[in-house]
C-alpha cells in the first residue's frame, strides 16, 4: 500500500481534535464564534482532503489486494481474546470514508449560517465534530469491538444533538427515546459478538470472514442466530420495523443535525454492517430473507405515513426510514453493491432536502420573529408560494425531489432501480422476491407522490405566511445556499458511479466493491436479467415516478389550504396516517407504562424502599433509634430513679448470690 494510506489515522483524529478545541472554547470562550467556525469546519474540510488522498492511494492497488490494516495498540489481550485498536482501509470503508467526510463537511458549513445566533454555538460544533469522529471509527474499525465503540459513540452523540435544546422537555424526551431504543438494538450486536467469539475465537473481521466457511454450516442454526442478532442491532440503528419510531422524533434537534444523522452518519451504519458482514448473511438465507422482508415492509409502511404529515421535517424523516428500507432490501437479497449505491446517492439528495428545509425554516423563524408571531415554521400549511422568495432553494430541492422520486438521469433513479431490478431477478428463484418487488414498486409510487406534495405545499400555490411576513422572506445567505448547490451537483452526478449493465461505462462501483462483496456472492444463486427485461423495468420505474408526480399535481390543491391554526382536524384515514397508525401510543400502552409501573410501584416502593431499605439503611436506623429510646429509661437525669435502679440491681445480685 502507498505510504499515504497510513495517514488514515489523521482522518479520524482531525474531528476529534475539533471536538476537544471547541469543547474548551464552549467552557472558556463561548462567544468566540469565529474560532469555533474555523475549527469546526476546518477539521472536516481537512479530514475530507486527507480521506481523498487515502482513497486515491488505495485505488492504486489492484482490486484483488488485501485490505490494509493499521494496528495502533493492543486493547484487550485476555487469554485467547486479542483485540487491537486497528483501522482497516479497503474498498468498502473507502466509500464510507468519502461520504462521511464529504457530506459531513458540507453540513458543517451550512451549520455556520444556521446556528450562528444560537448561544450554544461552540457546544454544538463540539458535538458535531465528535459525531463525525465516532462515525469514522465505526466505518474504519478492523474488528467488531472497535466498530462497536463507534457504534455506541454515534448513539451517544445522537442523544446530545437531538436533545441539544434540552430546556424544552419534548426535545430532551426525544433524545432519551433515541438513546434507549438504540440500546435495544445494541443488545443484539453484543450477543452476536459473543456468539461469533465462541464459534471462531476471534473478533477481527479478517479472521472471522476467513474462518466462517469452515466454522459454520450454510443455513445452520448458529450462523442464523448470529446474523439475526446482528440485524437486531441494524434495525435499531437504522430505524427499521419495529425500532423505527425514534427517528421521526429525532427532528427535535437542529435541522443540520437531522441532515447529518439521516444522510451521512448514524442511520446508514446498519446497512454498512450488513454489507461488511456479507459473507455471514449470505451463509444464512433465512436471515437474509428477514432483512429483505423487513426492509421492503419498512419502505412501504413509512411511505404511507409520509403521505399525510404536515411537518416538513417529519415528511423527510419518514422518507429516510423508507429509503433505508430500500437499502436493506438490496443487501438482504444479496445485491450488496446496490444497497451501498443507494446509500451513497441517498446521502446527497437527502442531505440536500434536509438542508433545504432548514433554509426554509430558518427564514420563516426570522419572519415570524420580526412580526412577533409564533407560528410553527415547520408546518407546510404555514408556507406556500416560497419559490418567489427562495428560488435557489426551491430549484435545488426540486432536483433532489426528482432524484428520490426516480426520474431518469438523476442518481436516485439508477440506485433505486438497481435494487428493484435485482429483487425482480431473484423472483425466478422464489415467488417471495416478486412480492418484495411489488412492495418496493408501490413504495416508489408513494415516494414520488409525497415528495411532490412537499414541494407543492412549500413552494407553490398562494403564500400562507401572512402579508407582513412576506416582507421578511428572502433567500438564505450563501453560507447556507452554497452547500445546497454542491449537493445538487452530487445528486445529478452520483448516478454515474454504477450505471446499469445495458448502458455504457456501467458497473464501476460493482467492480470497486468486488473484493469485499465476492466473499458473500459466492454463496448466492446466479440471478440476472435479459436486456429486454431490464429495459422494461427501467420503463416501468419511470412510469411509476411519473404517475406519482403527476398524480400529486392533479390531486392536490394548495390553494385550498389554510394556515395550521385555522385548519380543521384530520378525520378518517387521514387521521390514521397523520397519527402514524398510533404505533407510538401502542408502544406507550404496551411497553412504556407497564415498565414505569413495574419500576415505580414494585421495584422502587416495594423492593427498594420496603425490602432493601427496610432491612438495610432504614432498618438499622430504626434499631438505633429504638435502642436510644430504651436508653432514656436509664439515663434521664433523675437521681431518685438512679437510686431505685441501683437498689433493684443490688437486691437481684444478692438474691442470685444466696441461690
BAMAR-452507 format. One line per field, with one value per residue (C-alpha): chain; x, y, z; residue number from 0; residue in one letter. Coordinates in steps of 0.25 Angstrom, whole numbers. Example, Ala and Ser with C-alpha at 12.3 -4.5 7.8 and 13.67 -1.06 7.14 Angstrom:
cadena: [A, A]
xx: [49, 55]
yy: [-18, -4]
zz: [31, 29]
num: [0, 1]
residuo: [a, s]
This chain:
cadena: [A, A, A, A, A, A, A, A, A, A, A, A, A, A, A, A, A, A, A, A, A, A, A, A, A, A, A, A, A, A, A, A, A, A, A, A, A, A, A, A, A, A, A, A, A, A, A, A, A, A, A, A, A, A, A, A, A, A, A, A, A, A, A, A, A, A, A, A, A, A, A, A, A, A, A, A, A, A, A, A, A, A, A, A, A, A, A, A, A, A, A, A, A, A, A, A, A, A, A, A, A, A, A, A, A, A, A, A, A, A, A, A, A, A, A, A, A, A, A, A, A, A, A, A, A, A, A, A, A, A, A, A, A, A, A, A, A, A, A, A, A, A, A, A, A, A, A, A, A, A, A, A, A, A, A, A, A, A, A, A, A, A, A, A, A, A, A, A, A, A, A, A, A, A, A, A, A, A, A, A, A, A, A, A, A, A, A, A, A, A, A, A, A, A, A, A, A, A, A, A, A, A, A, A, A, A, A, A, A, A, A, A, A, A, A, A, A, A, A, A, A, A, A, A, A, A, A, A, A, A, A, A, A, A, A, A, A, A, A, A, A, A, A, A, A, A, A, A, A, A, A, A, A, A, A, A, A, A, A, A, A, A, A, A, A, A, A, A, A, A, A, A, A, A, A, A, A, A, A, A, A, A, A, A, A, A, A, A, A, A, A, A, A, A, A, A, A, A, A, A, A, A, A, A, A, A, A, A, A, A, A, A, A, A, A, A, A, A, A, A, A, A, A, A, A, A, A, A, A, A, A, A, A, A, A, A, A, A, A, A, A, A, A, A, A, A, A, A, A, A, A, A, A, A, A, A, A, A, A, A, A, A, A, A, A, A, A, A, A, A, A, A, A, A, A, A, A, A, A, A, A, A, A, A, A, A, A, A, A, A, A, A, A, A, A, A, A, A, A, A, A, A, A, A, A, A, A, A, A, A, A, A, A, A, A, A, A, A, A, A, A, A, A, A, A, A, A, A, A, A, A, A, A, A, A, A, A, A, A, A, A, A, A, A, A, A, A, A, A, A, A, A, A, A, A, A, A, A, A, A, A, A, A, A, A, A, A, A, A, A, A, A, A, A, A, A, A, A, A, A, A, A, A, A, A, A, A, A, A, A, A, A, A, A, A, A, A, A, A, A, A, A, A, A, A, A, A, A, A, A, A, A, A, A, A, A, A, A, A, A, A, A, A, A, A, A, A, A, A, A, A, A, A, A, A, A, A, A, A, A, A, A, A, A, A, A, A, A, A, A, A, A, A, A, A, A, A, A, A, A, A, A, A, A, A, A, A, A, A, A, A, A, A, A, A, A, A, A, A, A, A, A, A, A, A, A, A, A, A, A, A, A, A, A, A, A, A, A, A, A, A, A, A, A, A, A, A, A, A, A, A, A, A, A, A, A, A, A, A, A, A, A, A, A, A, A, A, A, A, A, A, A, A, A, A, A, A, A, A, A, A, A, A, A, A, A, A, A, A, A, A, A, A, A, A, A, A, A, A]
xx: [0, 5, 10, -1, -11, -4, -9, -23, -22, -22, -35, -41, -33, -36, -50, -47, -37, -48, -57, -46, -43, -58, -61, -50, -56, -70, -65, -56, -58, -73, -75, -63, -71, -61, -51, -62, -66, -51, -48, -62, -62, -47, -45, -55, -50, -36, -42, -48, -36, -27, -38, -38, -23, -24, -35, -26, -15, -23, -28, -14, -14, -21, -35, -30, -21, -24, -29, -19, -20, -13, -11, -8, -8, -13, -27, -32, -21, -28, -24, -28, -36, -27, -34, -25, -29, -27, -33, -36, -35, -42, -51, -64, -58, -53, -67, -72, -59, -63, -77, -76, -65, -70, -85, -81, -72, -84, -93, -83, -82, -97, -98, -89, -101, -112, -107, -100, -109, -110, -104, -99, -91, -78, -84, -92, -79, -72, -83, -84, -69, -70, -81, -73, -61, -69, -75, -61, -57, -69, -66, -51, -51, -44, -51, -65, -61, -55, -67, -76, -68, -72, -86, -88, -81, -91, -102, -97, -95, -109, -114, -106, -110, -125, -127, -118, -129, -131, -138, -151, -156, -160, -146, -140, -150, -147, -132, -135, -144, -133, -123, -132, -137, -123, -119, -129, -123, -109, -112, -113, -100, -93, -100, -95, -81, -81, -86, -76, -65, -70, -70, -58, -49, -47, -54, -45, -52, -41, -41, -56, -58, -47, -51, -66, -68, -61, -67, -82, -91, -99, -113, -109, -115, -102, -100, -115, -116, -103, -108, -122, -115, -107, -119, -126, -115, -116, -131, -129, -118, -124, -139, -146, -159, -161, -150, -152, -161, -149, -144, -156, -155, -141, -145, -145, -131, -125, -128, -113, -113, -124, -117, -104, -112, -120, -111, -96, -95, -103, -115, -106, -98, -107, -107, -92, -91, -99, -90, -78, -82, -88, -81, -89, -102, -100, -98, -111, -122, -133, -127, -125, -139, -143, -134, -140, -154, -153, -147, -158, -169, -162, -161, -176, -180, -172, -176, -191, -189, -181, -193, -200, -190, -190, -177, -167, -156, -165, -168, -153, -151, -161, -155, -142, -148, -154, -141, -133, -143, -139, -125, -128, -136, -123, -113, -124, -125, -110, -109, -99, -93, -108, -110, -97, -100, -113, -107, -97, -108, -117, -106, -106, -121, -125, -115, -120, -134, -132, -122, -132, -143, -134, -133, -148, -149, -138, -145, -159, -154, -148, -160, -169, -160, -159, -175, -176, -183, -180, -186, -180, -169, -168, -183, -185, -199, -192, -183, -187, -182, -168, -162, -163, -155, -145, -143, -129, -134, -147, -138, -128, -139, -147, -134, -134, -149, -148, -136, -143, -155, -147, -147, -137, -123, -123, -115, -127, -133, -121, -119, -133, -136, -123, -129, -143, -137, -128, -141, -148, -137, -137, -152, -148, -143, -155, -168, -165, -156, -166, -175, -164, -162, -177, -176, -164, -170, -183, -174, -167, -180, -183, -169, -172, -185, -182, -169, -176, -187, -176, -171, -185, -189, -176, -172, -184, -199, -202, -194, -199, -189, -196, -195, -186, -177, -175, -167, -157, -156, -143, -133, -124, -109, -99, -92, -105, -109, -95, -95, -108, -103, -91, -100, -109, -98, -95, -109, -108, -95, -94, -103, -91, -84, -92, -100, -108, -101, -110, -103, -88, -78, -86, -83, -72, -76, -79, -65, -59, -66, -64, -52, -62, -75, -69, -68, -83, -87, -81, -92, -103, -110, -108, -119, -118, -128, -129, -126, -141, -146, -137, -141, -156, -153, -146, -158, -167, -159, -160, -175, -177, -169, -177, -191, -187, -182, -194, -204, -199, -200, -214, -220, -214, -220, -210, -220, -230, -220, -221, -211, -209, -216, -229, -228, -239, -235, -231, -242, -243, -231, -224, -225, -219, -207, -205, -205, -195, -204, -204, -191, -185, -198, -198, -183, -186, -198, -192, -177, -175, -186, -184, -169, -172, -182, -172, -161, -168, -179, -172, -156, -155, -166, -168, -154, -144, -151, -159, -149, -135, -137, -145, -135, -123, -122, -136, -136, -122, -127, -140, -132, -122, -134, -141, -128, -126, -141, -139, -126, -134, -141, -127, -121, -131, -125, -134, -125, -136, -138, -124, -124, -136, -130, -117, -125, -132, -119, -113, -125, -124, -109, -111, -122, -114, -102, -111, -116]
yy: [0, 14, 22, 32, 21, 20, 35, 29, 32, 47, 46, 41, 50, 63, 63, 58, 70, 79, 73, 76, 90, 94, 87, 96, 109, 105, 106, 117, 126, 123, 135, 133, 128, 132, 122, 112, 113, 112, 100, 93, 94, 93, 80, 74, 80, 75, 61, 61, 65, 54, 44, 47, 45, 32, 26, 30, 23, 11, 12, 10, -4, -15, -19, -33, -26, -30, -19, -10, -12, -2, -6, 5, -2, -15, -12, -26, -36, -46, -61, -65, -52, -42, -29, -18, -3, -4, 2, -5, 2, -5, -2, -2, 6, 16, 19, 22, 30, 39, 40, 43, 54, 60, 61, 64, 76, 82, 80, 87, 99, 100, 100, 113, 120, 112, 112, 126, 133, 121, 123, 108, 110, 105, 93, 90, 89, 81, 71, 71, 68, 57, 51, 50, 45, 33, 30, 29, 19, 11, 10, 8, -1, -14, -23, -24, -17, -5, -4, -5, 7, 16, 9, 13, 27, 31, 27, 36, 48, 46, 47, 60, 66, 62, 68, 80, 89, 81, 93, 88, 75, 70, 71, 65, 53, 51, 50, 40, 32, 31, 27, 16, 10, 9, 1, -10, -12, -11, -23, -31, -26, -31, -44, -46, -43, -53, -64, -61, -61, -75, -81, -75, -70, -56, -43, -37, -36, -43, -55, -56, -55, -65, -76, -74, -84, -95, -91, -90, -99, -91, -89, -95, -90, -83, -74, -71, -67, -59, -51, -49, -43, -34, -30, -26, -16, -11, -9, -1, 8, 9, 11, -2, -8, -9, 0, 12, 21, 29, 34, 43, 49, 52, 64, 71, 75, 86, 83, 81, 70, 63, 64, 58, 47, 43, 45, 42, 36, 29, 23, 17, 9, -3, -4, -3, -14, -24, -20, -22, -36, -40, -54, -57, -52, -60, -73, -70, -70, -69, -57, -50, -52, -46, -34, -32, -34, -25, -15, -15, -14, -3, 4, 3, 6, 18, 24, 23, 31, 42, 44, 51, 58, 73, 76, 77, 70, 59, 56, 55, 47, 36, 37, 33, 22, 17, 19, 11, 0, 0, -1, -13, -19, -18, -24, -34, -40, -41, -28, -22, -12, -8, -5, 3, 10, 15, 19, 28, 34, 36, 43, 54, 56, 54, 64, 74, 72, 74, 86, 92, 90, 96, 109, 110, 108, 118, 129, 126, 127, 140, 145, 141, 147, 160, 161, 156, 143, 129, 120, 107, 110, 95, 93, 93, 99, 112, 112, 113, 121, 122, 119, 135, 138, 126, 122, 115, 107, 103, 99, 90, 84, 80, 73, 65, 62, 57, 49, 42, 40, 33, 42, 36, 43, 46, 38, 33, 26, 18, 13, 10, 3, -5, -10, -13, -20, -29, -33, -36, -44, -53, -55, -67, -74, -72, -64, -57, -48, -44, -40, -31, -25, -21, -15, -7, -2, 3, 10, 16, 22, 27, 33, 41, 46, 50, 57, 65, 68, 74, 83, 88, 91, 98, 106, 107, 112, 124, 129, 126, 132, 145, 159, 165, 153, 153, 166, 158, 146, 144, 134, 128, 134, 127, 121, 112, 112, 109, 95, 92, 95, 86, 75, 77, 74, 62, 58, 59, 52, 41, 32, 30, 22, 10, 10, -2, -12, -8, 5, 9, 10, 2, -4, 4, 3, -12, -14, -5, -13, -27, -30, -29, -34, -46, -53, -54, -54, -68, -74, -67, -73, -67, -56, -48, -41, -41, -27, -27, -29, -19, -8, -12, -10, 3, 8, 3, 11, 23, 22, 19, 32, 40, 35, 39, 53, 56, 50, 59, 71, 67, 62, 73, 87, 96, 108, 101, 100, 109, 112, 102, 110, 110, 96, 86, 74, 61, 50, 36, 30, 43, 44, 29, 33, 46, 39, 29, 17, 20, 12, 21, 21, 5, 5, 14, 6, -8, -5, 9, 10, -5, -3, 11, 4, -8, 1, 11, 3, -11, -9, 5, 5, -10, -15, -3, 4, -7, -19, -13, 0, -7, -18, -9, 6, 9, -4, 0, 14, 9, -1, 10, 20, 9, 6, 20, 22, 10, 16, 28, 20, 18, 31, 42, 51, 47, 44, 37, 28, 24, 20, 12, 4, 3, -3, -13, -17, -19, -28, -36, -38, -42, -51, -58, -60, -66, -76]
zz: [0, -3, 9, 8, 13, 26, 29, 31, 46, 43, 36, 50, 59, 52, 56, 70, 71, 67, 78, 88, 83, 82, 95, 102, 95, 100, 114, 114, 102, 97, 90, 81, 69, 59, 65, 66, 51, 47, 55, 53, 38, 36, 43, 34, 21, 25, 28, 15, 7, 15, 12, -3, -3, 5, -4, -17, -10, -8, -22, -28, -23, -31, -27, -22, -12, 3, 12, 19, 34, 43, 57, 67, 81, 88, 94, 100, 101, 110, 108, 94, 92, 85, 81, 76, 73, 58, 45, 32, 19, 8, -4, 5, 16, 6, 0, 14, 17, 6, 9, 24, 22, 9, 12, 27, 23, 15, 27, 36, 26, 26, 41, 42, 36, 42, 57, 57, 67, 76, 90, 90, 77, 82, 89, 76, 68, 78, 78, 63, 62, 72, 64, 51, 59, 65, 51, 45, 56, 52, 38, 39, 51, 47, 57, 63, 77, 70, 61, 74, 80, 68, 68, 83, 81, 70, 79, 90, 80, 75, 89, 91, 78, 77, 91, 88, 92, 105, 113, 105, 111, 97, 92, 104, 103, 88, 91, 102, 93, 82, 92, 99, 86, 81, 93, 90, 76, 82, 91, 79, 74, 87, 87, 72, 77, 88, 79, 68, 78, 84, 70, 64, 75, 69, 66, 55, 42, 34, 44, 45, 30, 26, 36, 35, 23, 32, 45, 41, 32, 22, 27, 41, 54, 59, 47, 46, 61, 59, 47, 53, 65, 56, 49, 62, 64, 50, 52, 64, 58, 44, 49, 43, 48, 60, 65, 55, 64, 70, 56, 53, 68, 65, 57, 71, 69, 59, 45, 41, 51, 44, 31, 38, 44, 32, 21, 25, 38, 48, 41, 30, 40, 39, 24, 25, 36, 27, 15, 23, 28, 15, 16, 29, 24, 10, 18, 26, 15, 26, 32, 18, 15, 28, 25, 11, 16, 28, 18, 8, 18, 25, 12, 9, 23, 25, 11, 15, 27, 20, 11, 22, 30, 31, 38, 26, 35, 38, 24, 21, 34, 29, 15, 21, 29, 15, 7, 18, 15, 1, 5, 14, 3, -6, 4, 8, -6, -7, -16, -7, -17, -20, -5, -4, -17, -11, 2, -6, -15, -3, 5, -6, -8, 6, 11, 1, 5, 20, 18, 8, 18, 28, 20, 19, 34, 37, 28, 34, 48, 45, 38, 50, 60, 53, 53, 67, 63, 68, 57, 54, 44, 40, 37, 22, 24, 28, 15, 1, -11, -5, -19, -22, -9, -9, -24, -22, -10, -18, -30, -23, -15, -28, -33, -20, -21, -35, -31, -19, -28, -38, -51, -61, -62, -47, -37, -29, -42, -44, -30, -26, -40, -37, -24, -30, -43, -34, -26, -38, -43, -31, -33, -42, -30, -21, -23, -10, -17, -27, -15, -10, -23, -23, -10, -14, -26, -18, -8, -20, -25, -11, -10, -23, -18, -4, -9, -19, -9, 0, -11, -16, -2, 2, -11, -20, -19, -11, 1, 15, 23, 24, 17, 27, 28, 13, 15, 23, 13, 5, 0, 11, 12, 3, 14, 15, 0, -5, 1, -5, -19, -17, -12, -24, -33, -26, -27, -42, -44, -34, -42, -51, -41, -44, -57, -61, -70, -82, -82, -86, -75, -66, -52, -47, -33, -34, -39, -28, -17, -23, -13, -1, -7, -14, -1, 0, -14, -16, -7, -15, -27, -40, -43, -56, -65, -80, -87, -91, -77, -71, -81, -78, -63, -65, -73, -62, -52, -60, -62, -47, -43, -54, -48, -34, -38, -48, -38, -27, -37, -41, -28, -18, -17, -10, -12, -3, 9, 21, 31, 42, 53, 44, 39, 42, 50, 42, 41, 35, 28, 28, 43, 44, 35, 42, 55, 49, 51, 66, 68, 78, 86, 85, 90, 101, 106, 104, 108, 114, 124, 129, 131, 138, 147, 150, 153, 162, 169, 170, 169, 176, 186, 190, 187, 189, 200, 206, 206, 203, 211, 222, 224, 222, 224, 229, 238, 244, 247, 253, 262, 266, 269, 278, 286, 288, 293, 302, 308, 312, 323, 330, 326, 329, 339, 351, 363, 370, 359, 358, 373, 370, 359, 368, 379, 370, 364, 378, 382, 369, 371, 386, 383, 372, 381, 392, 382]
num: [0, 1, 2, 3, 4, 5, 6, 7, 8, 9, 10, 11, 12, 13, 14, 15, 16, 17, 18, 19, 20, 21, 22, 23, 24, 25, 26, 27, 28, 29, 30, 31, 32, 33, 34, 35, 36, 37, 38, 39, 40, 41, 42, 43, 44, 45, 46, 47, 48, 49, 50, 51, 52, 53, 54, 55, 56, 57, 58, 59, 60, 61, 62, 63, 64, 65, 66, 67, 68, 69, 70, 71, 72, 73, 74, 75, 76, 77, 78, 79, 80, 81, 82, 83, 84, 85, 86, 87, 88, 89, 90, 91, 92, 93, 94, 95, 96, 97, 98, 99, 100, 101, 102, 103, 104, 105, 106, 107, 108, 109, 110, 111, 112, 113, 114, 115, 116, 117, 118, 119, 120, 121, 122, 123, 124, 125, 126, 127, 128, 129, 130, 131, 132, 133, 134, 135, 136, 137, 138, 139, 140, 141, 142, 143, 144, 145, 146, 147, 148, 149, 150, 151, 152, 153, 154, 155, 156, 157, 158, 159, 160, 161, 162, 163, 164, 165, 166, 167, 168, 169, 170, 171, 172, 173, 174, 175, 176, 177, 178, 179, 180, 181, 182, 183, 184, 185, 186, 187, 188, 189, 190, 191, 192, 193, 194, 195, 196, 197, 198, 199, 200, 201, 202, 203, 204, 205, 206, 207, 208, 209, 210, 211, 212, 213, 214, 215, 216, 217, 218, 219, 220, 221, 222, 223, 224, 225, 226, 227, 228, 229, 230, 231, 232, 233, 234, 235, 236, 237, 238, 239, 240, 241, 242, 243, 244, 245, 246, 247, 248, 249, 250, 251, 252, 253, 254, 255, 256, 257, 258, 259, 260, 261, 262, 263, 264, 265, 266, 267, 268, 269, 270, 271, 272, 273, 274, 275, 276, 277, 278, 279, 280, 281, 282, 283, 284, 285, 286, 287, 288, 289, 290, 291, 292, 293, 294, 295, 296, 297, 298, 299, 300, 301, 302, 303, 304, 305, 306, 307, 308, 309, 310, 311, 312, 313, 314, 315, 316, 317, 318, 319, 320, 321, 322, 323, 324, 325, 326, 327, 328, 329, 330, 331, 332, 333, 334, 335, 336, 337, 338, 339, 340, 341, 342, 343, 344, 345, 346, 347, 348, 349, 350, 351, 352, 353, 354, 355, 356, 357, 358, 359, 360, 361, 362, 363, 364, 365, 366, 367, 368, 369, 370, 371, 372, 373, 374, 375, 376, 377, 378, 379, 380, 381, 382, 383, 384, 385, 386, 387, 388, 389, 390, 391, 392, 393, 394, 395, 396, 397, 398, 399, 400, 401, 402, 403, 404, 405, 406, 407, 408, 409, 410, 411, 412, 413, 414, 415, 416, 417, 418, 419, 420, 421, 422, 423, 424, 425, 426, 427, 428, 429, 430, 431, 432, 433, 434, 435, 436, 437, 438, 439, 440, 441, 442, 443, 444, 445, 446, 447, 448, 449, 450, 451, 452, 453, 454, 455, 456, 457, 458, 459, 460, 461, 462, 463, 464, 465, 466, 467, 468, 469, 470, 471, 472, 473, 474, 475, 476, 477, 478, 479, 480, 481, 482, 483, 484, 485, 486, 487, 488, 489, 490, 491, 492, 493, 494, 495, 496, 497, 498, 499, 500, 501, 502, 503, 504, 505, 506, 507, 508, 509, 510, 511, 512, 513, 514, 515, 516, 517, 518, 519, 520, 521, 522, 523, 524, 525, 526, 527, 528, 529, 530, 531, 532, 533, 534, 535, 536, 537, 538, 539, 540, 541, 542, 543, 544, 545, 546, 547, 548, 549, 550, 551, 552, 553, 554, 555, 556, 557, 558, 559, 560, 561, 562, 563, 564, 565, 566, 567, 568, 569, 570, 571, 572, 573, 574, 575, 576, 577, 578, 579, 580, 581, 582, 583, 584, 585, 586, 587, 588, 589, 590, 591, 592, 593, 594, 595, 596, 597, 598, 599, 600, 601, 602, 603, 604, 605, 606, 607, 608, 609, 610, 611, 612, 613, 614, 615, 616, 617, 618, 619, 620, 621, 622, 623, 624, 625, 626, 627, 628, 629, 630, 631, 632, 633, 634, 635, 636, 637, 638, 639, 640, 641, 642, 643, 644, 645, 646, 647, 648, 649, 650, 651, 652, 653, 654, 655, 656, 657, 658]
residuo: [x, x, x, x, x, x, x, x, x, x, x, x, x, x, x, x, x, x, x, x, x, x, x, x, x, x, x, x, x, x, x, x, x, x, x, x, x, x, x, x, x, x, x, x, x, x, x, x, x, x, x, x, x, x, x, x, x, x, x, x, x, x, x, x, x, x, x, x, x, x, x, x, x, x, x, x, x, x, x, x, x, x, x, x, x, x, x, x, x, x, x, x, x, x, x, x, x, x, x, x, x, x, x, x, x, x, x, x, x, x, x, x, x, x, x, x, x, x, x, x, x, x, x, x, x, x, x, x, x, x, x, x, x, x, x, x, x, x, x, x, x, x, x, x, x, x, x, x, x, x, x, x, x, x, x, x, x, x, x, x, x, x, x, x, x, x, x, x, x, x, x, x, x, x, x, x, x, x, x, x, x, x, x, x, x, x, x, x, x, x, x, x, x, x, x, x, x, x, x, x, x, x, x, x, x, x, x, x, x, x, x, x, x, x, x, x, x, x, x, x, x, x, x, x, x, x, x, x, x, x, x, x, x, x, x, x, x, x, x, x, x, x, x, x, x, x, x, x, x, x, x, x, x, x, x, x, x, x, x, x, x, x, x, x, x, x, x, x, x, x, x, x, x, x, x, x, x, x, x, x, x, x, x, x, x, x, x, x, x, x, x, x, x, x, x, x, x, x, x, x, x, x, x, x, x, x, x, x, x, x, x, x, x, x, x, x, x, x, x, x, x, x, x, x, x, x, x, x, x, x, x, x, x, x, x, x, x, x, x, x, x, x, x, x, x, x, x, x, x, x, x, x, x, x, x, x, x, x, x, x, x, x, x, x, x, x, x, x, x, x, x, x, x, x, x, x, x, x, x, x, x, x, x, x, x, x, x, x, x, x, x, x, x, x, x, x, x, x, x, x, x, x, x, x, x, x, x, x, x, x, x, x, x, x, x, x, x, x, x, x, x, x, x, x, x, x, x, x, x, x, x, x, x, x, x, x, x, x, x, x, x, x, x, x, x, x, x, x, x, x, x, x, x, x, x, x, x, x, x, x, x, x, x, x, x, x, x, x, x, x, x, x, x, x, x, x, x, x, x, x, x, x, x, x, x, x, x, x, x, x, x, x, x, x, x, x, x, x, x, x, x, x, x, x, x, x, x, x, x, x, x, x, x, x, x, x, x, x, x, x, x, x, x, x, x, x, x, x, x, x, x, x, x, x, x, x, x, x, x, x, x, x, x, x, x, x, x, x, x, x, x, x, x, x, x, x, x, x, x, x, x, x, x, x, x, x, x, x, x, x, x, x, x, x, x, x, x, x, x, x, x, x, x, x, x, x, x, x, x, x, x, x, x, x, x, x, x, x, x, x, x, x, x, x, x, x, x, x, x, x, x, x, x, x, x, x, x, x, x, x, x, x, x, x, x, x, x, x, x, x, x, x, x, x, x, x, x, x, x, x, x, x, x, x, x, x, x, x, x, x, x, x, x, x, x, x, x, x, x]
